[in-house]
Amino acid sequence: MKKSLVALALAGAFASAAQAQSIEMYGIVDMGFVQESGGPTGPIPVTTPPTVRLPAGNINKLTSGAQSGTRLGFKGTEDLGSGMKALFVLETGIAADKGGFNQANTAFARQSFVGLQSDMGTVTMGRQYTPYFLTMLVGDPFAAGMAGAAQNMLMPASNIRMDNAVKYTSPVFSGFSGEAAYGFGEQADSDVRSRQLGAFINYSGAPVNVRLGYLRKNTDTTTITAQAKTKEISNWILAANWDVKVAKLFAAVTNNDEAVYAPIRRKSQDYLIGAQVPFNKHTFIASYIYKDGDDAMTGNANQVALGYTYTMSKRTNLYAAWGRINNGTNSLLTVGNNSEPGYGDKALNLGIRHIF
C-alpha cells in the first residue's frame, strides 16, 4: 500500500513538472528557383565609387528561403508561479540547398535568447530581431520575403538583428504596446563602437495596425575612439496596414541618416505602398517603393514587385514573385529575397514552403 502511494506521488510530481514546462520544436523548409539578371553581378566592393557600374549578368539558382528563411528552432516556457514564466528561443538558419547553415554558417544565428515574462512585460537577453525590422514587417505586404521584400530598399541586412541585446516588450494596454532594446558593442577600447539602440510603439485595433520604430547603430570598426561617435546610422520608420476585407492595404515611410565619417553623411527617405488580395486559396501581392536620396552619395531608386501564393494546406504553399529595381545615377540596389541580397536589378522566384 505504501509503495503504491509513493508511486502515485512520484507520478503526480512528474506530471506537474511536465505541465509546468513546455518545449516545442518548429521550423520551415523553403526551396525556390531564383533567376536574377541585370545590374551588378556580385557584392559591390567598398572601394567602388557610387557612380561606377559593374557589368550586367544573369544567374539561375536554387535558393533555400526565398519566401521565408529555412530554419529549425526550439522554444519553451516554464511556469514559475505568481504569474511569471521563464522562456527561451534557439533558432538556426538552414541552407537546405547545400545542407549547411545560413547567417554566415553560424548555428542559432537567427535567434537565441532567454528571458522572463510577467504581467509587467517581457525581458529577454541574447541575439534578437531589432524593433526597426519588426516595424518594417507591419508595412510590408511581402512579409520580408520573395523578390518584393521591403528590405531590398528600406534597410541594410545589419539592421535585422541585434547581438548582445537586452530587450523589454510591454503588455498591451487598450491596443497600445511597445518595445525597447539595447545591444552592447562589447569593444574593449570603447563603449560606443558597435552598440545599437532601438524601440517601437504600436497600436493595433481591428482593422488597423500602426507602428513607429527607431534604430540607432554605431558602425565603427576601427580602434580610434575619437571617430567612433561620428560613425552612426539613425533610422525612423512609420508603418501601417489596414484590412478592408476584400484586400489588406500596406504603407510605410522611412527617414535614414548615416554618418559615414565626419562630415560625410548619407541621407534618404523611402515610401512604400502595397496590398494583399486574397481569393479562396489564392493571394495576390503587389508593392511599390520609392527611395529619395538627397545627396550625391545616395541616389534615387524605385522597386516594383508582384507576387502570388497558393495555399495547398494549413502548412504548405506554393509561391511566385517578380521584382525590379530601377536604379538612379548613384544607386546600386539589387533585388534579393528573404535569405539573399541578390545579384541583379531584376528577379523571378518560383518555390514551395512547408511549415512544421
Contacts in CASP RR format, 6 or more apart in sequence:
PFRMAT RR
TARGET T0000
AUTHOR 0000-0000-0000
METHOD contacts of the structure
MODEL  1
MKKSLVALALAGAFASAAQAQSIEMYGIVDMGFVQESGGPTGPIPVTTPP
TVRLPAGNINKLTSGAQSGTRLGFKGTEDLGSGMKALFVLETGIAADKGG
FNQANTAFARQSFVGLQSDMGTVTMGRQYTPYFLTMLVGDPFAAGMAGAA
QNMLMPASNIRMDNAVKYTSPVFSGFSGEAAYGFGEQADSDVRSRQLGAF
INYSGAPVNVRLGYLRKNTDTTTITAQAKTKEISNWILAANWDVKVAKLF
AAVTNNDEAVYAPIRRKSQDYLIGAQVPFNKHTFIASYIYKDGDDAMTGN
ANQVALGYTYTMSKRTNLYAAWGRINNGTNSLLTVGNNSEPGYGDKALNL
GIRHIF
19 79 0 8 1.000
20 78 0 8 1.000
20 79 0 8 1.000
21 76 0 8 1.000
21 77 0 8 1.000
21 78 0 8 1.000
21 79 0 8 1.000
22 76 0 8 1.000
22 77 0 8 1.000
22 78 0 8 1.000
23 74 0 8 1.000
23 75 0 8 1.000
23 76 0 8 1.000
24 74 0 8 1.000
24 75 0 8 1.000
24 76 0 8 1.000
25 72 0 8 1.000
25 73 0 8 1.000
25 74 0 8 1.000
26 72 0 8 1.000
26 73 0 8 1.000
26 74 0 8 1.000
26 75 0 8 1.000
26 356 0 8 1.000
27 71 0 8 1.000
27 72 0 8 1.000
27 73 0 8 1.000
27 355 0 8 1.000
27 356 0 8 1.000
28 65 0 8 1.000
28 68 0 8 1.000
28 69 0 8 1.000
28 70 0 8 1.000
28 71 0 8 1.000
28 353 0 8 1.000
28 354 0 8 1.000
28 355 0 8 1.000
28 356 0 8 1.000
29 70 0 8 1.000
29 94 0 8 1.000
29 96 0 8 1.000
29 353 0 8 1.000
29 354 0 8 1.000
29 356 0 8 1.000
30 64 0 8 1.000
30 65 0 8 1.000
30 66 0 8 1.000
30 67 0 8 1.000
30 68 0 8 1.000
30 69 0 8 1.000
30 70 0 8 1.000
30 96 0 8 1.000
30 338 0 8 1.000
30 351 0 8 1.000
30 352 0 8 1.000
30 353 0 8 1.000
30 354 0 8 1.000
31 62 0 8 1.000
31 63 0 8 1.000
31 64 0 8 1.000
31 65 0 8 1.000
31 70 0 8 1.000
31 96 0 8 1.000
31 97 0 8 1.000
31 351 0 8 1.000
31 352 0 8 1.000
32 62 0 8 1.000
32 63 0 8 1.000
32 64 0 8 1.000
32 65 0 8 1.000
32 66 0 8 1.000
32 349 0 8 1.000
32 350 0 8 1.000
32 351 0 8 1.000
32 352 0 8 1.000
33 60 0 8 1.000
33 61 0 8 1.000
33 62 0 8 1.000
33 63 0 8 1.000
33 349 0 8 1.000
33 350 0 8 1.000
33 351 0 8 1.000
34 60 0 8 1.000
34 61 0 8 1.000
34 62 0 8 1.000
34 63 0 8 1.000
34 66 0 8 1.000
34 337 0 8 1.000
34 340 0 8 1.000
34 347 0 8 1.000
34 348 0 8 1.000
34 349 0 8 1.000
35 58 0 8 1.000
35 59 0 8 1.000
35 60 0 8 1.000
35 61 0 8 1.000
35 347 0 8 1.000
35 348 0 8 1.000
36 58 0 8 1.000
36 59 0 8 1.000
36 61 0 8 1.000
36 334 0 8 1.000
36 335 0 8 1.000
36 336 0 8 1.000
36 342 0 8 1.000
36 343 0 8 1.000
36 344 0 8 1.000
36 346 0 8 1.000
36 347 0 8 1.000
36 348 0 8 1.000
37 56 0 8 1.000
37 57 0 8 1.000
37 58 0 8 1.000
37 59 0 8 1.000
37 344 0 8 1.000
37 345 0 8 1.000
37 346 0 8 1.000
37 347 0 8 1.000
38 56 0 8 1.000
38 57 0 8 1.000
38 58 0 8 1.000
38 344 0 8 1.000
38 345 0 8 1.000
38 346 0 8 1.000
39 53 0 8 1.000
39 54 0 8 1.000
39 56 0 8 1.000
39 57 0 8 1.000
39 327 0 8 1.000
39 332 0 8 1.000
39 334 0 8 1.000
39 343 0 8 1.000
39 344 0 8 1.000
39 345 0 8 1.000
40 53 0 8 1.000
40 54 0 8 1.000
40 332 0 8 1.000
40 334 0 8 1.000
40 343 0 8 1.000
40 344 0 8 1.000
40 345 0 8 1.000
41 54 0 8 1.000
41 55 0 8 1.000
41 56 0 8 1.000
41 57 0 8 1.000
41 59 0 8 1.000
41 343 0 8 1.000
41 344 0 8 1.000
42 54 0 8 1.000
42 343 0 8 1.000
43 341 0 8 1.000
44 54 0 8 1.000
44 332 0 8 1.000
48 54 0 8 1.000
50 296 0 8 1.000
50 297 0 8 1.000
50 298 0 8 1.000
50 299 0 8 1.000
50 330 0 8 1.000
50 331 0 8 1.000
50 332 0 8 1.000
51 329 0 8 1.000
51 330 0 8 1.000
53 332 0 8 1.000
54 332 0 8 1.000
56 344 0 8 1.000
57 343 0 8 1.000
57 344 0 8 1.000
59 343 0 8 1.000
62 97 0 8 1.000
63 97 0 8 1.000
63 337 0 8 1.000
63 339 0 8 1.000
63 340 0 8 1.000
63 349 0 8 1.000
64 70 0 8 1.000
64 94 0 8 1.000
64 95 0 8 1.000
64 96 0 8 1.000
64 97 0 8 1.000
64 98 0 8 1.000
64 102 0 8 1.000
64 339 0 8 1.000
65 96 0 8 1.000
65 337 0 8 1.000
65 338 0 8 1.000
65 339 0 8 1.000
65 353 0 8 1.000
66 145 0 8 1.000
66 146 0 8 1.000
66 147 0 8 1.000
66 319 0 8 1.000
66 321 0 8 1.000
66 337 0 8 1.000
66 338 0 8 1.000
66 339 0 8 1.000
66 340 0 8 1.000
66 349 0 8 1.000
66 351 0 8 1.000
67 145 0 8 1.000
67 146 0 8 1.000
67 309 0 8 1.000
67 319 0 8 1.000
67 321 0 8 1.000
67 337 0 8 1.000
67 338 0 8 1.000
67 349 0 8 1.000
67 351 0 8 1.000
67 353 0 8 1.000
68 143 0 8 1.000
68 145 0 8 1.000
68 338 0 8 1.000
68 353 0 8 1.000
68 355 0 8 1.000
69 93 0 8 1.000
69 102 0 8 1.000
69 338 0 8 1.000
69 339 0 8 1.000
70 93 0 8 1.000
70 94 0 8 1.000
70 95 0 8 1.000
70 96 0 8 1.000
70 102 0 8 1.000
70 339 0 8 1.000
71 91 0 8 1.000
71 92 0 8 1.000
71 93 0 8 1.000
71 94 0 8 1.000
71 110 0 8 1.000
72 91 0 8 1.000
72 92 0 8 1.000
72 93 0 8 1.000
72 94 0 8 1.000
73 89 0 8 1.000
73 90 0 8 1.000
73 91 0 8 1.000
73 92 0 8 1.000
73 110 0 8 1.000
74 88 0 8 1.000
74 89 0 8 1.000
74 90 0 8 1.000
74 91 0 8 1.000
75 87 0 8 1.000
75 88 0 8 1.000
75 89 0 8 1.000
75 90 0 8 1.000
75 91 0 8 1.000
76 87 0 8 1.000
76 88 0 8 1.000
76 89 0 8 1.000
77 85 0 8 1.000
77 86 0 8 1.000
77 87 0 8 1.000
77 117 0 8 1.000
78 85 0 8 1.000
78 86 0 8 1.000
78 87 0 8 1.000
79 85 0 8 1.000
80 86 0 8 1.000
80 116 0 8 1.000
83 118 0 8 1.000
83 119 0 8 1.000
84 116 0 8 1.000
84 117 0 8 1.000
84 118 0 8 1.000
85 116 0 8 1.000
85 117 0 8 1.000
85 118 0 8 1.000
86 114 0 8 1.000
86 115 0 8 1.000
86 116 0 8 1.000
86 117 0 8 1.000
87 114 0 8 1.000
87 115 0 8 1.000
87 116 0 8 1.000
87 117 0 8 1.000
87 122 0 8 1.000
87 124 0 8 1.000
88 113 0 8 1.000
88 114 0 8 1.000
88 115 0 8 1.000
89 111 0 8 1.000
89 112 0 8 1.000
89 113 0 8 1.000
90 108 0 8 1.000
90 111 0 8 1.000
90 112 0 8 1.000
91 108 0 8 1.000
91 110 0 8 1.000
91 111 0 8 1.000
91 112 0 8 1.000
92 101 0 8 1.000
92 103 0 8 1.000
92 107 0 8 1.000
92 108 0 8 1.000
92 109 0 8 1.000
92 110 0 8 1.000
93 101 0 8 1.000
93 102 0 8 1.000
93 103 0 8 1.000
93 109 0 8 1.000
93 110 0 8 1.000
94 100 0 8 1.000
94 101 0 8 1.000
94 102 0 8 1.000
95 101 0 8 1.000
95 102 0 8 1.000
101 107 0 8 1.000
101 109 0 8 1.000
102 109 0 8 1.000
102 110 0 8 1.000
102 339 0 8 1.000
103 109 0 8 1.000
103 110 0 8 1.000
108 127 0 8 1.000
109 127 0 8 1.000
109 161 0 8 1.000
110 161 0 8 1.000
111 127 0 8 1.000
111 128 0 8 1.000
111 129 0 8 1.000
111 161 0 8 1.000
112 126 0 8 1.000
112 127 0 8 1.000
113 124 0 8 1.000
113 125 0 8 1.000
113 126 0 8 1.000
113 127 0 8 1.000
113 128 0 8 1.000
113 165 0 8 1.000
113 167 0 8 1.000
114 124 0 8 1.000
114 125 0 8 1.000
114 126 0 8 1.000
115 122 0 8 1.000
115 123 0 8 1.000
115 124 0 8 1.000
115 125 0 8 1.000
116 122 0 8 1.000
116 123 0 8 1.000
119 171 0 8 1.000
120 171 0 8 1.000
121 168 0 8 1.000
121 169 0 8 1.000
121 170 0 8 1.000
121 171 0 8 1.000
122 168 0 8 1.000
122 169 0 8 1.000
123 166 0 8 1.000
123 167 0 8 1.000
123 168 0 8 1.000
124 166 0 8 1.000
124 167 0 8 1.000
124 169 0 8 1.000
125 165 0 8 1.000
125 166 0 8 1.000
125 167 0 8 1.000
126 163 0 8 1.000
126 164 0 8 1.000
126 165 0 8 1.000
126 166 0 8 1.000
127 161 0 8 1.000
127 162 0 8 1.000
127 163 0 8 1.000
127 164 0 8 1.000
127 165 0 8 1.000
128 161 0 8 1.000
128 162 0 8 1.000
128 165 0 8 1.000
128 167 0 8 1.000
128 181 0 8 1.000
129 160 0 8 1.000
129 161 0 8 1.000
129 162 0 8 1.000
130 159 0 8 1.000
130 160 0 8 1.000
130 161 0 8 1.000
130 162 0 8 1.000
130 181 0 8 1.000
130 196 0 8 1.000
130 198 0 8 1.000
130 215 0 8 1.000
131 179 0 8 1.000
131 180 0 8 1.000
131 181 0 8 1.000
131 198 0 8 1.000
131 199 0 8 1.000
131 200 0 8 1.000
131 213 0 8 1.000
131 214 0 8 1.000
131 215 0 8 1.000
132 155 0 8 1.000
132 159 0 8 1.000
132 198 0 8 1.000
132 200 0 8 1.000
132 213 0 8 1.000
132 214 0 8 1.000
132 215 0 8 1.000
132 235 0 8 1.000
132 237 0 8 1.000
133 144 0 8 1.000
133 151 0 8 1.000
133 155 0 8 1.000
133 159 0 8 1.000
133 160 0 8 1.000
133 161 0 8 1.000
134 179 0 8 1.000
134 200 0 8 1.000
134 211 0 8 1.000
135 200 0 8 1.000
135 211 0 8 1.000
135 212 0 8 1.000
135 213 0 8 1.000
135 237 0 8 1.000
135 238 0 8 1.000
135 239 0 8 1.000
136 144 0 8 1.000
136 150 0 8 1.000
136 151 0 8 1.000
136 154 0 8 1.000
136 155 0 8 1.000
136 237 0 8 1.000
136 239 0 8 1.000
136 252 0 8 1.000
137 143 0 8 1.000
137 144 0 8 1.000
137 239 0 8 1.000
138 202 0 8 1.000
138 209 0 8 1.000
138 210 0 8 1.000
138 211 0 8 1.000
138 239 0 8 1.000
138 240 0 8 1.000
138 241 0 8 1.000
138 252 0 8 1.000
139 150 0 8 1.000
139 239 0 8 1.000
139 240 0 8 1.000
139 241 0 8 1.000
139 250 0 8 1.000
139 251 0 8 1.000
139 252 0 8 1.000
139 272 0 8 1.000
140 149 0 8 1.000
140 150 0 8 1.000
140 239 0 8 1.000
140 250 0 8 1.000
140 252 0 8 1.000
140 272 0 8 1.000
140 287 0 8 1.000
141 241 0 8 1.000
141 248 0 8 1.000
141 250 0 8 1.000
141 274 0 8 1.000
141 275 0 8 1.000
141 276 0 8 1.000
141 285 0 8 1.000
141 286 0 8 1.000
141 287 0 8 1.000
142 148 0 8 1.000
142 149 0 8 1.000
142 150 0 8 1.000
142 285 0 8 1.000
142 287 0 8 1.000
142 305 0 8 1.000
142 307 0 8 1.000
142 321 0 8 1.000
144 150 0 8 1.000
144 151 0 8 1.000
144 338 0 8 1.000
145 321 0 8 1.000
145 337 0 8 1.000
145 338 0 8 1.000
146 305 0 8 1.000
146 307 0 8 1.000
146 319 0 8 1.000
146 321 0 8 1.000
146 337 0 8 1.000
146 338 0 8 1.000
146 349 0 8 1.000
147 305 0 8 1.000
147 307 0 8 1.000
147 321 0 8 1.000
147 322 0 8 1.000
147 323 0 8 1.000
147 335 0 8 1.000
147 336 0 8 1.000
147 337 0 8 1.000
147 347 0 8 1.000
147 348 0 8 1.000
147 349 0 8 1.000
148 285 0 8 1.000
148 287 0 8 1.000
148 303 0 8 1.000
148 305 0 8 1.000
148 307 0 8 1.000
148 321 0 8 1.000
148 323 0 8 1.000
148 335 0 8 1.000
148 336 0 8 1.000
148 337 0 8 1.000
149 336 0 8 1.000
149 337 0 8 1.000
149 338 0 8 1.000
150 252 0 8 1.000
150 272 0 8 1.000
150 287 0 8 1.000
150 289 0 8 1.000
151 157 0 8 1.000
151 160 0 8 1.000
152 289 0 8 1.000
152 303 0 8 1.000
152 325 0 8 1.000
152 333 0 8 1.000
152 334 0 8 1.000
152 335 0 8 1.000
152 336 0 8 1.000
153 270 0 8 1.000
153 272 0 8 1.000
153 289 0 8 1.000
153 291 0 8 1.000
153 301 0 8 1.000
153 303 0 8 1.000
153 325 0 8 1.000
153 333 0 8 1.000
154 237 0 8 1.000
154 252 0 8 1.000
154 254 0 8 1.000
154 270 0 8 1.000
154 272 0 8 1.000
154 289 0 8 1.000
155 235 0 8 1.000
155 254 0 8 1.000
157 341 0 8 1.000
158 217 0 8 1.000
158 219 0 8 1.000
159 215 0 8 1.000
159 217 0 8 1.000
159 233 0 8 1.000
159 235 0 8 1.000
162 181 0 8 1.000
162 183 0 8 1.000
162 196 0 8 1.000
162 198 0 8 1.000
163 183 0 8 1.000
163 185 0 8 1.000
164 183 0 8 1.000
164 184 0 8 1.000
164 185 0 8 1.000
164 186 0 8 1.000
165 181 0 8 1.000
165 182 0 8 1.000
165 183 0 8 1.000
165 184 0 8 1.000
165 196 0 8 1.000
166 181 0 8 1.000
166 182 0 8 1.000
166 183 0 8 1.000
166 184 0 8 1.000
167 179 0 8 1.000
167 180 0 8 1.000
167 181 0 8 1.000
167 182 0 8 1.000
168 179 0 8 1.000
168 180 0 8 1.000
168 181 0 8 1.000
169 177 0 8 1.000
169 178 0 8 1.000
169 179 0 8 1.000
170 177 0 8 1.000
170 178 0 8 1.000
170 179 0 8 1.000
171 177 0 8 1.000
172 204 0 8 1.000
175 203 0 8 1.000
175 204 0 8 1.000
175 205 0 8 1.000
176 201 0 8 1.000
176 202 0 8 1.000
176 203 0 8 1.000
177 201 0 8 1.000
177 202 0 8 1.000
177 204 0 8 1.000
178 199 0 8 1.000
178 200 0 8 1.000
178 201 0 8 1.000
178 202 0 8 1.000
179 199 0 8 1.000
179 200 0 8 1.000
179 202 0 8 1.000
180 198 0 8 1.000
180 199 0 8 1.000
181 196 0 8 1.000
181 197 0 8 1.000
181 198 0 8 1.000
181 199 0 8 1.000
182 195 0 8 1.000
182 196 0 8 1.000
182 197 0 8 1.000
182 198 0 8 1.000
183 195 0 8 1.000
183 196 0 8 1.000
183 197 0 8 1.000
184 195 0 8 1.000
185 191 0 8 1.000
185 193 0 8 1.000
185 194 0 8 1.000
185 195 0 8 1.000
185 196 0 8 1.000
185 218 0 8 1.000
186 194 0 8 1.000
187 193 0 8 1.000
187 194 0 8 1.000
189 223 0 8 1.000
189 225 0 8 1.000
190 220 0 8 1.000
190 223 0 8 1.000
190 225 0 8 1.000
190 228 0 8 1.000
192 218 0 8 1.000
192 220 0 8 1.000
192 225 0 8 1.000
192 228 0 8 1.000
192 229 0 8 1.000
193 218 0 8 1.000
193 220 0 8 1.000
193 221 0 8 1.000
193 222 0 8 1.000
193 225 0 8 1.000
193 228 0 8 1.000
194 218 0 8 1.000
194 219 0 8 1.000
194 220 0 8 1.000
194 221 0 8 1.000
195 217 0 8 1.000
195 218 0 8 1.000
196 215 0 8 1.000
196 216 0 8 1.000
196 217 0 8 1.000
196 218 0 8 1.000
197 215 0 8 1.000
197 216 0 8 1.000
197 217 0 8 1.000
198 213 0 8 1.000
198 214 0 8 1.000
198 215 0 8 1.000
198 216 0 8 1.000
199 213 0 8 1.000
199 214 0 8 1.000
200 211 0 8 1.000
200 212 0 8 1.000
200 213 0 8 1.000
200 214 0 8 1.000
201 211 0 8 1.000
201 212 0 8 1.000
201 213 0 8 1.000
202 209 0 8 1.000
202 210 0 8 1.000
202 211 0 8 1.000
202 212 0 8 1.000
203 209 0 8 1.000
203 210 0 8 1.000
203 211 0 8 1.000
204 210 0 8 1.000
206 243 0 8 1.000
207 242 0 8 1.000
207 243 0 8 1.000
207 244 0 8 1.000
207 245 0 8 1.000
208 240 0 8 1.000
208 241 0 8 1.000
208 242 0 8 1.000
208 243 0 8 1.000
209 240 0 8 1.000
209 241 0 8 1.000
209 242 0 8 1.000
210 238 0 8 1.000
210 239 0 8 1.000
210 240 0 8 1.000
211 238 0 8 1.000
211 239 0 8 1.000
211 240 0 8 1.000
212 236 0 8 1.000
212 237 0 8 1.000
212 238 0 8 1.000
213 236 0 8 1.000
213 237 0 8 1.000
213 238 0 8 1.000
213 239 0 8 1.000
214 234 0 8 1.000
214 235 0 8 1.000
214 236 0 8 1.000
214 237 0 8 1.000
215 233 0 8 1.000
215 234 0 8 1.000
215 235 0 8 1.000
216 232 0 8 1.000
216 233 0 8 1.000
216 234 0 8 1.000
216 235 0 8 1.000
217 232 0 8 1.000
217 233 0 8 1.000
218 228 0 8 1.000
218 229 0 8 1.000
218 231 0 8 1.000
218 232 0 8 1.000
219 231 0 8 1.000
219 232 0 8 1.000
219 233 0 8 1.000
219 258 0 8 1.000
220 227 0 8 1.000
220 228 0 8 1.000
220 231 0 8 1.000
222 228 0 8 1.000
227 261 0 8 1.000
227 262 0 8 1.000
230 259 0 8 1.000
230 261 0 8 1.000
230 262 0 8 1.000
231 259 0 8 1.000
231 260 0 8 1.000
231 261 0 8 1.000
232 258 0 8 1.000
232 259 0 8 1.000
233 256 0 8 1.000
233 257 0 8 1.000
233 258 0 8 1.000
233 259 0 8 1.000
234 256 0 8 1.000
234 257 0 8 1.000
234 258 0 8 1.000
235 254 0 8 1.000
235 255 0 8 1.000
235 256 0 8 1.000
235 257 0 8 1.000
236 254 0 8 1.000
236 255 0 8 1.000
237 252 0 8 1.000
237 253 0 8 1.000
237 254 0 8 1.000
237 255 0 8 1.000
238 252 0 8 1.000
238 253 0 8 1.000
238 254 0 8 1.000
239 250 0 8 1.000
239 251 0 8 1.000
239 252 0 8 1.000
240 250 0 8 1.000
240 251 0 8 1.000
240 252 0 8 1.000
241 248 0 8 1.000
241 249 0 8 1.000
241 250 0 8 1.000
241 251 0 8 1.000
242 248 0 8 1.000
242 249 0 8 1.000
243 249 0 8 1.000
246 277 0 8 1.000
247 275 0 8 1.000
247 276 0 8 1.000
247 277 0 8 1.000
247 278 0 8 1.000
248 275 0 8 1.000
248 276 0 8 1.000
248 277 0 8 1.000
248 278 0 8 1.000
249 273 0 8 1.000
249 274 0 8 1.000
249 275 0 8 1.000
250 272 0 8 1.000
250 273 0 8 1.000
250 274 0 8 1.000
250 275 0 8 1.000
250 276 0 8 1.000
250 287 0 8 1.000
251 272 0 8 1.000
251 273 0 8 1.000
251 274 0 8 1.000
252 270 0 8 1.000
252 271 0 8 1.000
252 272 0 8 1.000
253 269 0 8 1.000
253 270 0 8 1.000
253 271 0 8 1.000
253 272 0 8 1.000
254 269 0 8 1.000
254 270 0 8 1.000
255 269 0 8 1.000
256 266 0 8 1.000
256 267 0 8 1.000
256 268 0 8 1.000
256 269 0 8 1.000
256 270 0 8 1.000
257 265 0 8 1.000
257 266 0 8 1.000
257 267 0 8 1.000
258 265 0 8 1.000
258 266 0 8 1.000
258 267 0 8 1.000
259 265 0 8 1.000
260 266 0 8 1.000
260 297 0 8 1.000
264 297 0 8 1.000
265 295 0 8 1.000
266 295 0 8 1.000
266 297 0 8 1.000
266 298 0 8 1.000
267 293 0 8 1.000
267 294 0 8 1.000
267 295 0 8 1.000
267 298 0 8 1.000
268 291 0 8 1.000
268 292 0 8 1.000
268 293 0 8 1.000
268 294 0 8 1.000
268 298 0 8 1.000
268 299 0 8 1.000
269 291 0 8 1.000
269 292 0 8 1.000
269 293 0 8 1.000
269 294 0 8 1.000
270 289 0 8 1.000
270 290 0 8 1.000
270 291 0 8 1.000
270 292 0 8 1.000
271 289 0 8 1.000
271 290 0 8 1.000
271 292 0 8 1.000
272 287 0 8 1.000
272 288 0 8 1.000
272 289 0 8 1.000
273 287 0 8 1.000
273 288 0 8 1.000
274 285 0 8 1.000
274 286 0 8 1.000
274 287 0 8 1.000
274 288 0 8 1.000
275 285 0 8 1.000
275 286 0 8 1.000
275 287 0 8 1.000
276 283 0 8 1.000
276 284 0 8 1.000
276 285 0 8 1.000
277 283 0 8 1.000
277 284 0 8 1.000
277 285 0 8 1.000
281 310 0 8 1.000
281 311 0 8 1.000
281 312 0 8 1.000
282 308 0 8 1.000
282 309 0 8 1.000
282 310 0 8 1.000
282 311 0 8 1.000
283 308 0 8 1.000
283 309 0 8 1.000
283 311 0 8 1.000
284 306 0 8 1.000
284 307 0 8 1.000
284 308 0 8 1.000
285 305 0 8 1.000
285 306 0 8 1.000
285 307 0 8 1.000
285 308 0 8 1.000
285 309 0 8 1.000
285 321 0 8 1.000
286 305 0 8 1.000
286 306 0 8 1.000
286 307 0 8 1.000
287 303 0 8 1.000
287 304 0 8 1.000
287 305 0 8 1.000
288 302 0 8 1.000
288 303 0 8 1.000
288 304 0 8 1.000
288 305 0 8 1.000
289 302 0 8 1.000
289 303 0 8 1.000
290 300 0 8 1.000
290 301 0 8 1.000
290 302 0 8 1.000
291 298 0 8 1.000
291 299 0 8 1.000
291 300 0 8 1.000
291 301 0 8 1.000
291 302 0 8 1.000
291 331 0 8 1.000
291 333 0 8 1.000
292 300 0 8 1.000
293 299 0 8 1.000
293 300 0 8 1.000
296 330 0 8 1.000
297 330 0 8 1.000
298 330 0 8 1.000
298 331 0 8 1.000
299 327 0 8 1.000
299 328 0 8 1.000
299 329 0 8 1.000
299 330 0 8 1.000
299 331 0 8 1.000
300 328 0 8 1.000
300 329 0 8 1.000
300 331 0 8 1.000
301 325 0 8 1.000
301 326 0 8 1.000
301 327 0 8 1.000
301 328 0 8 1.000
301 331 0 8 1.000
301 333 0 8 1.000
302 325 0 8 1.000
302 326 0 8 1.000
303 323 0 8 1.000
303 324 0 8 1.000
303 325 0 8 1.000
303 326 0 8 1.000
303 333 0 8 1.000
303 335 0 8 1.000
304 323 0 8 1.000
304 324 0 8 1.000
304 326 0 8 1.000
305 321 0 8 1.000
305 322 0 8 1.000
305 323 0 8 1.000
305 324 0 8 1.000
306 321 0 8 1.000
306 322 0 8 1.000
306 323 0 8 1.000
307 319 0 8 1.000
307 320 0 8 1.000
307 321 0 8 1.000
307 322 0 8 1.000
308 319 0 8 1.000
308 320 0 8 1.000
308 321 0 8 1.000
309 317 0 8 1.000
309 318 0 8 1.000
309 319 0 8 1.000
309 320 0 8 1.000
310 317 0 8 1.000
310 318 0 8 1.000
310 319 0 8 1.000
311 317 0 8 1.000
312 318 0 8 1.000
315 354 0 8 1.000
315 355 0 8 1.000
315 356 0 8 1.000
316 352 0 8 1.000
316 353 0 8 1.000
316 354 0 8 1.000
316 355 0 8 1.000
317 352 0 8 1.000
317 353 0 8 1.000
318 351 0 8 1.000
318 352 0 8 1.000
319 349 0 8 1.000
319 350 0 8 1.000
319 351 0 8 1.000
319 352 0 8 1.000
319 353 0 8 1.000
320 348 0 8 1.000
320 349 0 8 1.000
320 350 0 8 1.000
320 351 0 8 1.000
321 337 0 8 1.000
321 347 0 8 1.000
321 348 0 8 1.000
321 349 0 8 1.000
322 346 0 8 1.000
322 347 0 8 1.000
322 348 0 8 1.000
322 349 0 8 1.000
323 335 0 8 1.000
323 346 0 8 1.000
323 347 0 8 1.000
323 348 0 8 1.000
324 335 0 8 1.000
324 345 0 8 1.000
324 346 0 8 1.000
324 347 0 8 1.000
325 333 0 8 1.000
325 334 0 8 1.000
325 335 0 8 1.000
325 345 0 8 1.000
325 346 0 8 1.000
326 345 0 8 1.000
327 333 0 8 1.000
327 345 0 8 1.000
333 345 0 8 1.000
334 341 0 8 1.000
334 342 0 8 1.000
334 343 0 8 1.000
334 344 0 8 1.000
334 345 0 8 1.000
335 342 0 8 1.000
335 344 0 8 1.000
335 345 0 8 1.000
335 346 0 8 1.000
335 347 0 8 1.000
336 342 0 8 1.000
336 347 0 8 1.000
337 347 0 8 1.000
337 349 0 8 1.000
END
